[in-house]
Amino acid sequence: MPGRSQAIACGRNNHGPVPIDKYIDSDGIRLHCLVWAGRGKSLILLAGLGDTAHYYRELAPRFTDRFRVAALTRRGHGRSDKPGSGYDLDTLVKDIVHFLDPLGIDRAVFAGASFVGVEMHGLAVCFAERVEALISSMPFFPNMNQKSILLMIRSGLPDLRNPALPTSIPGRYI
């Protein structure tokens, strides 16, 4: 298992490092990811609802001088598998953990936007030892605290395969 400071090799073009396309297994579900060259702590870029790892193609190379950078495409999106189930918060958080292990990442800085903010907070609550820091832009549920995240994890979320995203959270989550 590579250490956190080990470099990941990949090609370059005139825009910087070119990512390597990879697939990882999360309990039998194939998830697509991009991995850039880099050194230092790991920076994991998580695509928001409806996006893929390619969302970060221009941004990620800017961090490879200080971080090992990788981006994950969540289940149901892009080139990741689109199973009929597994869109609950608990499974989505486990997908992130299953993404870290094959890359040899014990602990990372996580960055993302939109709904992935909920997943990152769930990761921090349930797998705190894996989280160096969270950077959440445009969080889907901006008024959440640790208690509400735990309630969501225990209660589950609506099925996200065909989301009709709510404008407010039902009272049981807050």
C-alpha positions in Angstrom: 0.0 0.0 0.0 1.6 3.3 -1.0 2.3 5.9 1.6 0.7 9.3 1.6 3.8 11.0 0.3 4.4 8.6 -2.6 4.0 10.2 -6.0 1.5 9.0 -8.6 2.9 9.0 -12.1 0.9 10.2 -15.1 1.5 12.1 -18.3 1.6 15.8 -19.0 0.2 18.1 -21.7 0.5 21.9 -22.1 -2.2 22.3 -19.4 -0.4 20.3 -16.8 -0.7 16.7 -15.6 -3.1 14.5 -17.5 -5.2 12.3 -15.2 -5.2 8.5 -15.3 -8.6 6.9 -15.7 -9.2 4.2 -13.1 -12.1 2.1 -11.8 -12.4 1.0 -8.2 -14.8 -1.6 -6.7 -17.3 -0.6 -4.0 -19.1 -3.8 -2.9 -19.4 -5.0 -6.5 -20.2 -1.6 -8.0 -17.6 -0.2 -10.4 -16.9 3.5 -9.7 -14.9 5.7 -12.1 -12.2 8.0 -10.9 -9.4 10.2 -12.2 -6.0 10.3 -10.6 -3.4 13.1 -11.2 0.3 13.1 -10.4 1.2 14.7 -7.1 3.1 14.7 -3.9 2.2 15.3 -0.3 -1.2 14.9 1.4 -4.1 13.5 -0.5 -6.8 15.8 -1.9 -10.0 14.1 -2.9 -12.3 16.0 -5.2 -15.9 14.7 -5.0 -18.3 15.6 -7.8 -21.7 17.0 -6.9 -25.1 15.6 -7.9 -25.2 15.3 -11.7 -21.4 15.8 -12.2 -18.5 13.5 -12.8 -14.8 13.5 -11.9 -14.2 15.3 -15.2 -15.7 18.4 -13.6 -12.3 18.9 -11.9 -10.0 18.4 -15.0 -9.0 22.0 -15.1 -8.8 22.6 -11.4 -7.0 19.5 -10.2 -3.6 20.1 -11.9 -3.3 23.4 -9.9 -2.8 21.4 -6.7 -0.5 18.6 -7.8 2.6 20.5 -6.6 1.3 20.1 -3.0 -1.2 17.2 -3.1 -1.8 13.8 -4.5 -5.1 14.5 -6.3 -7.9 12.2 -7.2 -11.6 12.7 -8.2 -14.5 10.3 -7.8 -17.6 9.9 -10.0 -20.4 8.7 -7.7 -22.5 5.7 -8.5 -25.3 6.5 -11.0 -23.3 9.1 -12.9 -20.9 9.2 -15.8 -18.9 6.0 -16.4 -19.6 4.7 -12.9 -22.1 1.8 -12.6 -25.8 2.7 -12.3 -27.2 0.1 -10.0 -30.9 -0.1 -9.0 -30.1 0.5 -5.3 -27.5 1.9 -3.0 -28.2 5.6 -3.2 -28.8 6.0 0.5 -26.3 8.2 2.5 -24.7 5.2 4.3 -23.8 3.5 1.0 -22.6 6.7 -0.7 -20.3 7.4 2.3 -19.0 3.8 2.1 -18.3 4.3 -1.6 -15.9 7.2 -0.7 -14.1 4.9 1.8 -13.9 2.1 -0.8 -12.4 4.7 -3.2 -9.6 5.6 -0.7 -8.4 2.1 0.0 -7.1 0.9 -3.4 -5.3 4.2 -3.8 -3.5 3.6 -0.5 -5.0 6.7 1.1 -5.4 6.6 4.9 -6.4 10.2 5.4 -7.3 13.0 3.0 -8.6 16.5 2.5 -12.0 16.3 0.8 -13.5 19.0 -1.4 -16.8 19.1 -3.2 -19.9 21.0 -3.9 -23.7 20.5 -3.7 -25.1 17.3 -2.2 -21.6 15.8 -1.8 -21.3 18.2 1.2 -23.7 15.9 3.1 -21.7 12.9 2.1 -18.4 14.5 3.3 -20.0 15.4 6.6 -21.3 11.9 7.0 -17.7 10.7 6.2 -16.4 13.0 8.9 -18.9 11.7 11.5 -18.5 8.0 10.7 -14.9 7.8 9.6 -13.3 10.8 11.3 -9.8 9.1 11.2 -9.9 9.3 7.4 -10.6 13.0 7.3 -7.9 15.6 7.4 -10.2 18.5 6.4 -13.4 19.2 4.5 -13.9 21.9 1.9 -17.6 22.3 1.0 -18.8 24.8 -1.6 -22.5 25.4 -2.0 -23.5 22.7 0.5 -26.9 21.1 -0.4 -28.0 21.3 3.3 -26.3 24.3 4.7 -27.8 24.3 8.2 -26.8 20.8 9.2 -24.9 19.9 12.3 -23.4 16.7 13.6 -26.7 15.6 15.2 -28.7 16.1 12.0 -26.1 14.3 10.0 -26.3 11.3 12.4 -30.1 11.4 12.1 -29.9 11.4 8.3 -27.5 8.4 8.3 -29.7 6.5 10.7 -33.0 7.4 8.9 -31.7 7.3 5.3 -32.3 9.7 2.5 -34.8 9.6 -0.3 -33.8 7.5 -3.3 -31.4 9.7 -5.4 -31.5 7.8 -8.7 -34.2 10.2 -10.0 -34.0 13.1 -7.6 -36.7 15.7 -7.3 -34.5 17.6 -5.0 -36.4 19.2 -2.1 -36.1 22.9 -1.3 -36.3 22.1 2.4 -35.5 19.2 4.6 -38.4 17.3 6.3 -38.5 18.1 10.1 -37.3 14.6 11.0 -33.8 15.5 9.7 -33.3 18.7 11.5 
